[in-house]
Amino acid sequence: MSAKSAFLSDRGVLRVSGADATAFLQGLLTNDIETLLPGAARYAGLLTPQGKLLFDFLVLREGDAFLLDCPLDQAAALTKRLGFYRLRAKVTIEDASADLSVAALWDGAPDAAWKGHAFADPRDARLGFRLVGPRAQVAALGDAGYEAHRIGLGVPKGGIDFVYGDIFPHDANMDLLHGLDFEKGCYVGQEVVSRMRHRGTLRKRIVRLRVLGAAPAPGTPVLDGELAVGTLGSSSDGFALAQMRVDRLDEARAAGRPLSAGGVRVEAEEG
């Protein structure tokens, strides 16, 4: 079976380079950048001091520089936000989205043409690879249904499955997707993330739902009778992702009560 690939037109690329690039990112991001090897990637986020998730992205090591595979509509804001922290650090932060684009490749391995431009997706091995290269080359890959693949694996997407600036990283499953390093030193918002882990104060999760009918629009409340237990996000091929209140979902499961969204029956998967 040949590999499947998809040009991700909604993704942008930032380049962070300079003598202090590693230390600069290490002090800001939720994951360990110092141990990231060339040709590898890590999932990470940038938080507010209060621990809320402002941006999430894949950090790709390209020689002595780093590429940040991020939502295209956030590229300018992320460039500006990182600039706030630069101070006297020897770092260059540039939005390279006009020249570089992102694609996904799964159910196979990249061919030789992508050597040096392919990175294993660190969130889930089944997601495959990210390809970052010249826009024309990447855009020619077309679309093999990456959104259905992502949703089927239960991997959330910011802006539709959760709202940036309104949630904690655990709420977006970043701990389950290898986006949080609990052993590294301090970073912006680190104390809140650590406290949530140790105190067990998690209230929300992104959960995959089976939709038994036509999927309602994103933002539709998920109901246990008349009680809202979550909010629907993206959907495809009979599945949807939803941000759910953990306590209310557990109560509905324990009582065997059915859930619905927009009048359509939905079933939350275990785990």
Residue, then its C-alpha position, 0 to 999 in steps of 0.5 A: m500500500s502506498a503512503k497517503s499524504a495531504f497538503l495542510s494549507d492551514r499550517g504555517v512555519l516559523r524559524v527560530s535561529g541564532a546562538d541562543a535559540t535553544a536556551f530561548l525556547q527551552g525557557l518558554l515552551t512546555n517541552d524539552i528543547e535542549t535534548l531535541l536532536p536534528g531531524a526530530a520533532r516535539y509537540a509543545g505549547l506556549l502558555t500564559p503565566q496563569g497556565k492557559l494555552l495560547f499556542d501549540f505547535l510542533v518544534l522541528r530541529e533543523g540543524d542549529a535552527f528550529l522550525l515551528d509548525c503552527p496554525l497559519d492564522q496564528a503565525a503572526a501572533l506567535t512571532k510577535r509573542l515570542g518577540f516579547y521574550r527575546l530581550r537581549a537574546k541572540v535569536t532571530i524569529e521569522d515567519a517563513s510561511a510564505d516560503l515553507s509549507v507543511a504536509a502530513l504523510w501516513d500509512g507509509a514512509p517518506d521517499a528519498a525526495w523528502k530526506g531532511h524534510a520529514f519528521a516523525d509526528p511526536r504526538d502519536a506514531r499512527l499520525g505518521f510524518r510531517l513534511v516541511g518544504p518549499r511551498a510549491q513542492v508541498a502543495a503538490l501533494g494534494d489531500a488524502g483525507y488527513e482530517a478524518h485520519r486525525i479525528g479517527l485517532g482522537v487528536p484535537k486541533g486548536g481553534i475547532d476542538f478547543v479555544y486558545g487562551d481559554i483552557f489549560p494544556h491538560d484540557a487539550n490532552m497535551d499530556l497524553l500527546h507528549g506535549l508536556d515535559f514534567e522533568k524539565g526546568c521552569y517555563v512560562g506557566q510551569e507551576v500551574v501545569s505541575r500543580m494540576r498534575h500533582r493535585g489531580t484537578l483535571r476537569k476537562r478532556i477532549v474525547r472521541l465520540r461516535v456519532l449515530g447520525a449526521a454530525p452537528a456543527p462544531g460548538t453544539p452542546v453535548l447533553d446528558g438529558e438537558l445538562a450540558v456535559g461538553t461541546l462538539g468540535s470537529s467531525s468526520d466519517g461518523f466520529a467527532l471530538a468534543q471537549m467534555r466535563v470529566d465529572r459529568l461524563d463519568e456520571a452519565r456513564a455510571a448511570g447508563r444515560p445516553l448522550s446527544a448533540g443537536g438531537v443526534r445520539v452520540e457515544a463517548e469512547e472509553g479511555 
